């Protein structure tokens, strides 16, 4: 494997394992910070490989490949959470600075590990249990009431790996598949939440932390389609409490880098933790244009242990709309229409092939009129997808 170029002046190289859109969106901030971004990509046409000068192709599950890549980097971080534990342990044994650390990352890799750690730390969570048998499922359902939320501990995202079960019969096939993998399933009560919130924060190895405003996330068929920053009608004391939950988790788990905490807001204004992501996250894409310091710049600052930037919002409101793949394969022509219709709109496409329902980009728009911003973001996302044609 060749060696990444280094900028003169002693600037470091940050290596990112994985070449998806999160690595891609680190490229601009890396250039602005003067550092070199190196990406271990899945292929030459991976999203990040298209915009990063040094993007060797390699398998993130192969120890030798990852070690060879990492030895050229001052710090290694991740585009995704699927790097095997033995690979991470090999990097640590080599003396590589890995952020987040393998010990912290495992809480995002395995939902049962996460639930045990959060419960032990006194963090508010839904009632939950691990299950291997139908008897386990029935016992938990009888205790908490049906339906249940059933999750595979590893690998689920965007609604994948999640099942709402009305009876034990709905879980039977999942139990059998888990048994073949010698795994348990995670059972959770179906929380009667009023909306979903997210806390995004960054924490450096030296312990400095900074949190963005709490946001509301809007889900459609298990996929986040809209983020509103800050969350509308969230009382200041509730926002502070939610932020403290995130900061407490980051400190308890020793998180380094950016972390997202997905929350359920209950009718009484309290929150319980749904999921964790120890990397830049979809709920924070609004910050690229709507905050003084966007999440990708902040992540680079954090993993390098640089002083963190201000997370404050630039405008009263920013709305992010996710762009999902539709029937249109040729996306570039949509720019002309959207640039002319809404010059304040920011469009971020990921360089990914179009598939129906796949996240291929997002749009951001900021201002003072929330109703207007939501309409503009929705129009832009729908136009790129091909839902509307004007």
N, C-alpha and C positions, 0 to 999 in steps of 0.2 A: 504494500500500500504506500502511495506517495505521501509526501509531507505537506500539510497545509501552509500557505504563505502567512508570514507574520508581518504585521504593520510595524514600521520602524518606531522607535520610541519606547519599546518595552511593553507594548500592549499585548494582552493575553489572547489565547485561543480557547473558545468555548465549544465543546463538542456536544452535539445533540444526537441521541440515538433515536432514529425514526425520522422519516422524511415527509410527514404529513403536513397539514395546513398550519399546525401550531409551530412547527419548526420554520415553515415558510414565513410566518408573520414575525418571527424573530429577526429576519434578515435585515429589514429596514432599521430597526433600533440598534442592531449590532453595528451597522455601518455608521450610524450617527454617534455611537459611543466610541468608535474607532477600533473596535475589537474585530477579530476574525471569527466567523462562525463556520464551523465544520459540521457536516451532517452525514451520518451513516444512513444512507437511503436504501429503500427497498428495491428501487430500480432507477434507471437513468431518467425516467419520465415522472418520478415521484414529485409531489407538489413542491417540496423544498428544493429538490435537485434542480428544478427549472430556474431558480433565482439565486442559488448559492454557488459561488465559484468552486468551493471544495466540497464535493458530495460523493465520495466513493460509495459504491454499491456493496452491500454486505448483509448477512443474516444476523439479526439481533439476538438469535438464540445460540449462535456459535461462539464459544468462548474465545477461540483463537482470533477470530475476526474482530470481535469487540475489543479484545485486549490490544490488538495491533492498532486499531483506530484510536483508542483512548490514550495510548502512550504519546501521541502527538499533541494532546490537549492539556490545558492547565486546569480545567474543570469539565466534568461531564454531567449533562442533564438529559431530560427525556421529552420526546414528543408524545409518548404513550406509556402506559404502565405495565406492559407485557414482557419486559425483559426478565428472563428466569433468574431465580435466586442464586444459582451457582455462577451465573455470569457476573452478577453484581458482586458476589463475594470474591471472585477472582480479581475484579478491578480494585476493590478495597485492599486485597492482599498485595497488589502491585503498588499501593500507595497513591492511587488516583483519588483526587477529590471528587466525590460523587454527591450531587445534590438534586433532589432530596436523597438522604441517606437510604441505604437498603432497609434499615430498621424502620424508618418512617414510611417508606414507599409500600411496604407490605400491608399497611392498613388501607391503602387504596387498591391493592391487588386482590385482597381477600376480604369480602364483606363480613364474614364471621369473625375474623381477626379484628376488624374495625369495631364491630358491635361489642365484642368482649372488652376491648380497650376503652371505648367510650363509656360503657356502663361502669367499668371499674373506676373511671375518672369522675363519675358523677354527672356526666353530660346527659341532658334530656334526650331520650330516644323512644321510638315506639316499643311496645312490648314485643319481645322476639324470642325465638328458640331455634336450636339446631335440630334437624330431623333426618333420620335414616330410614324409618319405618312408617307404615301407615298408622300404627298405633301412636307414634309421636305426633303425627299430623292431627289425628282425631283428638288427642289430649289437648293440644294447643288450641284447636278450634273450639272445643267445649269450654276452655278457660276464657278465651278472648271474644268468642263469637265469630260467626262467618259473615262475609267471605274473609279469606286470608290472602295476604300478599306473599307469594312464594318467589324466591330469588335463587339463582345459581350464584355461589359465592364468588366465582371468578369469571371475568370476561364479558359481563353484560354491559350494555350501554344503549342509549336512545330507545328504551323500551324493550330491548332484546334481553333475554335471560330473566324476564319478569312475568309472572303468571298470577292472575287473580282467580282464586279457587273458591267455588261455592260449596264443593263437597270434596271428600277425600278421593273420590273417583277422578276428579280433575288433576290430581297430583300423581296418580299411579305411574304414568309413563315417565314423569320427571324423576321419581324415586328410583325407577329401574335404571335410567340413564346415569344418575348420580352414583348408584351402586357399582356400575361398570367402571366408573372413574375412581371408586373408593372415596367418594366425597359425601358430605352432608349437604342438605339444603338449608337455606335460611328462611325461616317463617317469621312474618311480621304481622301485627294487627293492621287492619285497614283503618288508617287514621282519618277521622272526619275533619280534614283540614279545610280552611276557607280559601287559601291560596298558597302558592309556592314562592319562597323567597330564596335568596342566595347571598352569602357573605363571601367576598373575595378579599384575600389579604396576602401579604408577602412577609416573609421572615428570613433574616439573614443568619449565617452561622454564628455571628457575634450576638444574636438575640434581638436586634432591632426589628420592629414590626410596624407595618402600616396597613390600614384597611380602607378600602373604597366604600362609598355609600352602599347601604343594603339595597338590593334590587328585587323587583318582582319578575319572575319568569313565568311565561305562559306556554303551556304544553298543548300540543295537538297530536293525538294518537301516539303518545309517549315520546314525542320529539319536541324540543324547545323551538318555538317559532317566533317568539318575541321576548325581549327583555326591556324593562322600563327602569331607568335610573334617574333618581332614587325611587324606591317603591312608593307608589301613591298612598296617601292617607295612613302612613305608618307613623305612629306616635313616636316622638323623639326618645322617650324612655324605652319603647319597644325596640327601636333601631339600635340603641345603645346596648340593650340586653342581648340582642342577636349578635352584634359585633363582638361582645365579650365572650359569647359562646365560641365563636370562631377563634379568637385569640387564645382562649384557654385550651382549645384542642391543639392548636399549633404548638403551644408551649409544652403540653403534656406529651405529645407524640414526637417532639423534636423536629418539627417540619422546617425545611430550608427551601427557599424558592416560593413560588406562588401556590396557594392552595384555595380551592373553592369548597365551601360548605353549603350543600343544598338543604333547605329547611322547609318544614311544613308549619304554616302559621295556623294556630287553633282559634276557635271562636273567642276565647278569653284573652287573646293577644299574645299568649305564650308560644314558644316554638319547640319543635323536636327535630333532631337531625335525621335527614333521609340518607344522603350519600356524601362521600368525600372524593375530591379529585386533587392530587398533588402535582399540579402542573397548571399552566394557563388554561382557561376554561371558557366554554361558550357563553356562560353568564357574564364574563368580563370583556367580551369583544367591544362593547359600547365604549370602554375606556380608551381605546385606540384614538378616538376622535373627541370623546366627551370629557376626559380627565386630563389634568396637568401632566401626569405620568401614566402612560398606558401599561397594561399588564405585561406586555412582552418586554418592554424596556425594563420594567420593574423586576421581572424574573431574572433577566441578565444581571442587573445590579445585585440582586439578592444572592444568586449563586456565586458571584465573584466577591461577595462580602463588601461591596461598595455601599456608601450611604444611600439610603432609599430616597426616591423622589416623592413629591407630594401626590397623594391620591385624590385630591379635591376635584370636584366637578367644575368644568368651565362654564356651563350654562345651567339654568334651573332644571332642565330636563334633557335627557338623551334617550332615544328609542333605537334599539337594535332589532332588525328583522332578519331572520335566517332565510337564505335563499336555498330552496330545495330543487333538485333536478326534476325536470319535466320532459316534454317531448322535444324542446329546442336543443339542438346540439351546438349551434353556432351562436355563442353568447356575446361576442364582441360588438355586433351591431346594436345591441340593446343599450350600450353606453351612450351613443349619440342622442337617443331619445331622452334618456334619464338626465344626462348632463344639460340638455336644453330645457327640459321641463322643470328641473329642480337643481340649480347650481350649488346649493348648500349641501346636497346629498353626498355622502361618501360611500363608494361601492368598493367592496373587497371580495374579489373572486379568488379561488384557491388553486386554479390550474389543474383541476381534477376532471376526469371524464364524467359526462352527464349520465346519471341513472335516475329513474323516477324515485323520489323520496330521499335521495342522497343529499347531504349537506355539501353544497358546492360554493357557498359564499355567504356574505351577509352585507347588510347596508346599515349605516348609522346616520341619524339626523338629530340635531340639537336645536334647542330654542326655548321659548317661554310658553307656547300653547301646546299642551300635551295632546289634546284631541287631534289637532292638526298634524302634529309630529307622528302620531300613530297611523293616521291615514296615509301620510306620505311614505312612511317606511313600508307599510303593507302594500301600497300601490307598486313601489319599486321592486319589492321582492316578488310580487305576483307577475309583474311585467317580465322580469328576467326569466322566471319559470315558464312563462307562456300561458298563465291562467287568464290574463287579460292582454289585449293587443293595442291598447291606446293609453 
